[in-house]
Amino acid sequence: MDNPEIDETRDFWNRVADDWHIQIGTAGDSNRILNSDPVLWAFAGDVGGLRVLDAGCGNGYLSKQLSDRGALVTGIDISERMIAIARAQYPNVEFRVDSCAELRTVSDAQFHLVIANYVLMDTPDLDWTLQAFNRILHPNGMAVLVFSHPCFPQGRATVSSDGKETNYRWSFPYFEPRKCVDPPWGHFSSDFIWFHRPLSDYWKAFKASGFIVLDFEEPRVAEERYHLAENSRKLTNCRTRPYSVAFKLQKKNRAE
């Protein structure tokens, strides 16, 4: 696939891989722990004995969690540096350098489940990525996709001085897909590249690539996890801000 943006994406993630490893650690960041992980695991269900692809695995922490739950997991990432970190951290898990938009190392109908955890907003070619996910799934295979909420970009939010009001700034039309570059955040030391698309574009891409939407959620912290918040500000944010969206998809049979 000849796509300069894929090459740029690879270079970017190679450059920030060590920053990402600090940001995510071995358990995921607070947003994942507080908000989206419970939804991810509810959508994935019992993964014991399933062949699972962790697409865009980063430093491999989720691949390790899947393996601990009995999955036969393969983690792939476009970044060679990410895969090197993952292999060093978790030598008993299989990791490969591969692009989500191509999955050249994966044969057809090889996996029961694909999980892409905060990945789709970082891939420059959504359609090719979803078609690749569909191709490598068994008939009626599942995909669990969690990604940053496209309607409410947290990197472009401003909060009032009393913390009671959050505003989201759009410097371009919401319905216009485009590559975005945001200032460094968290542990990152360089600008952050991501790809904006309206929510409807994701839904249309799911359908066009041969998936049925089985479930959808906008993750938010549940009361039983309040105690995990590091401070009251974090808890308030997780109760009031829509950080992400989560989809559970199923591959359609050709006869359907």
C-alpha positions in Angstrom: 0.0 0.0 0.0 1.5 3.3 -1.1 0.3 5.8 1.5 2.7 8.6 2.7 0.5 9.1 5.8 1.1 5.5 6.9 4.8 6.1 6.6 4.4 9.3 8.6 2.4 7.5 11.2 5.0 4.8 11.6 7.7 7.4 12.0 5.7 9.3 14.6 5.0 6.3 16.7 8.6 5.2 16.5 9.6 8.6 17.7 7.2 8.7 20.7 7.2 5.0 21.6 9.2 5.4 24.8 7.0 8.4 25.9 4.0 6.2 25.3 5.4 3.4 27.4 5.7 5.8 30.3 2.2 7.2 29.7 0.5 3.8 29.6 2.7 1.6 31.8 1.7 -2.0 32.5 -2.0 -1.3 33.3 -3.1 1.5 31.0 -3.7 5.1 31.8 -6.4 6.4 34.2 -9.0 6.9 31.4 -8.7 3.3 30.5 -8.8 2.0 34.0 -11.6 4.2 35.2 -13.8 4.5 32.1 -13.3 2.2 29.1 -11.6 -1.0 30.3 -14.8 -2.3 32.0 -16.7 -1.8 28.7 -13.9 -3.4 26.7 -13.9 -6.5 28.8 -17.8 -6.7 28.8 -17.8 -6.5 25.1 -15.0 -9.0 24.7 -16.6 -11.5 27.0 -14.7 -14.7 27.9 -11.6 -14.8 25.7 -10.3 -18.1 27.1 -9.1 -20.3 24.2 -9.9 -17.7 21.5 -7.4 -16.5 19.0 -7.3 -12.7 19.6 -5.6 -10.0 17.6 -4.5 -7.0 19.7 -4.4 -4.5 16.8 -2.2 -1.5 17.5 -0.9 -3.1 20.6 1.6 -0.4 21.6 3.7 -1.5 24.5 1.8 -4.8 24.8 0.1 -4.3 28.2 -3.3 -5.3 26.8 -1.9 -8.3 25.0 -0.5 -9.5 28.3 -3.9 -9.0 30.0 -5.6 -11.0 27.2 -3.0 -13.8 27.5 -3.5 -13.9 31.3 -7.2 -14.4 30.6 -6.5 -17.4 28.5 -6.5 -15.9 25.0 -4.2 -17.1 22.2 -3.1 -13.5 21.5 -1.0 -11.9 18.8 -0.1 -8.2 19.2 0.7 -6.1 16.1 1.8 -2.6 15.8 3.1 -0.4 13.0 6.0 0.9 15.1 9.1 -1.2 15.3 10.1 0.5 18.5 6.7 -0.3 20.1 7.1 -4.0 19.3 10.7 -4.0 20.7 9.3 -2.6 24.0 6.5 -5.1 24.0 8.8 -8.1 23.3 11.1 -6.9 26.1 8.3 -6.5 28.6 6.3 -9.7 27.7 8.6 -12.3 26.0 6.0 -15.0 26.3 3.5 -13.1 24.1 3.7 -13.1 20.3 4.2 -9.7 18.8 4.7 -8.7 15.1 5.5 -5.5 13.3 2.5 -4.9 10.9 0.1 -2.2 9.9 -3.6 -2.3 10.9 -4.4 -1.2 7.4 -2.6 -4.1 5.8 -2.1 -7.0 8.3 0.3 -8.6 5.8 1.5 -11.1 8.5 -2.0 -12.4 9.1 -3.9 -14.9 6.9 -7.6 -14.8 6.2 -10.1 -16.0 8.9 -7.3 -16.6 11.4 -8.8 -14.9 14.5 -12.0 -15.1 16.5 -11.7 -11.6 17.9 -10.0 -8.3 17.1 -9.5 -5.7 19.7 -8.4 -2.2 18.7 -8.0 -0.2 21.9 -7.6 3.6 21.1 -6.3 2.9 17.7 -8.8 3.9 15.0 -8.3 7.7 15.5 -4.6 7.1 14.9 -4.8 5.2 11.6 -4.8 7.4 8.5 -6.8 4.9 6.4 -9.9 3.8 8.3 -11.5 1.9 5.4 -8.5 -0.3 4.7 -8.1 -1.0 8.4 -11.7 -2.2 8.8 -11.5 -4.3 5.7 -8.3 -5.9 7.0 -10.0 -6.6 10.4 -12.9 -8.2 8.5 -10.6 -10.3 6.3 -8.7 -11.9 9.2 -11.8 -12.8 11.3 -13.5 -16.1 11.3 -17.1 -16.1 10.0 -19.2 -14.4 12.6 -16.0 -13.2 14.3 -16.2 -10.2 16.6 -14.4 -6.8 16.8 -14.2 -4.6 19.9 -13.2 -1.1 19.0 -12.6 1.6 21.5 -11.4 5.1 20.3 -11.3 8.7 21.4 -14.7 10.4 21.2 -14.6 12.2 17.8 -17.3 14.7 19.0 -15.4 15.9 22.1 -11.6 16.0 21.5 -10.2 16.3 25.0 -7.0 17.8 23.8 -9.0 20.8 22.6 -11.1 21.3 25.7 -11.0 24.3 28.0 -12.3 24.3 31.5 -13.7 27.3 33.4 -11.8 28.5 36.5 -14.3 26.9 38.8 -14.1 23.6 36.9 -17.8 23.5 36.3 -17.8 24.2 32.6 -16.0 22.5 29.7 -15.9 23.9 26.2 -14.6 22.1 23.1 -12.9 24.2 20.5 -13.3 23.5 16.7 -10.9 25.4 14.4 -12.4 23.5 11.4 -15.8 22.1 10.4 -16.7 19.0 12.5 -17.8 17.1 9.4 -14.5 17.5 7.6 -12.1 14.6 8.0 -8.5 15.7 8.5 -5.1 15.0 10.1 -4.7 17.0 13.3 -1.6 18.0 15.2 -2.0 18.8 18.9 0.6 20.1 21.4 2.3 17.5 23.7 0.2 16.1 26.5 0.8 13.7 29.4 4.3 12.3 29.1 4.8 13.2 25.5 7.6 15.5 24.5 6.5 16.2 20.9 3.4 17.2 19.0 0.8 14.5 18.8 -0.7 13.4 15.4 -4.2 11.9 15.1 -7.0 11.8 12.5 -10.4 13.4 13.0 -13.5 11.9 11.4 -17.1 12.5 12.3 -18.8 9.7 14.2 -21.1 8.9 11.2 -18.0 8.2 9.1 -17.0 5.4 11.5 -20.4 3.9 11.4 -20.5 4.0 7.6 -17.1 2.4 7.4 -18.2 -0.4 9.8 -21.1 -1.2 7.5 -19.2 -0.8 4.2 -16.5 -3.3 5.4 -19.0 -6.0 6.3 -19.7 -5.6 10.0 -22.9 -5.4 12.0 -23.0 -3.2 15.0 -24.1 -5.3 18.0 -23.5 -2.8 20.8 -22.3 0.7 21.5 -21.3 2.7 24.6 -19.8 6.0 25.7 -17.7 4.8 28.6 -17.9 6.6 31.9 -16.7 5.7 35.4 -19.1 3.4 37.3 -19.7 4.0 41.0 -17.8 0.9 42.1 -14.7 2.3 40.5 -14.8 5.8 42.1 -12.2 4.9 44.6 -9.7 4.3 41.8 -9.7 8.0 40.9 -6.5 9.7 42.0 -8.3 12.9 43.0 -11.7 14.6 43.0 -10.9 16.5 39.8 -10.2 13.2 37.9 -13.4 11.7 39.3 -15.5 14.7 38.2 -13.9 14.6 34.7 -14.7 10.9 34.4 -18.3 11.3 35.5 -19.0 14.3 33.2 -16.7 14.1 30.1 -17.2 11.7 27.2 -13.6 10.6 26.6 -14.3 7.7 24.2 -16.7 5.5 22.3 -16.8 1.7 22.2 -18.3 -0.5 19.6 -18.9 -4.3 19.5 -19.1 -5.5 15.9 -19.7 -8.8 14.2 -18.5 -10.0 10.8 -21.5 -10.7 8.6 -21.8 -14.0 6.8 -21.7 -13.6 3.1 -25.2 -15.0 2.8 -26.6 -12.3 5.0 
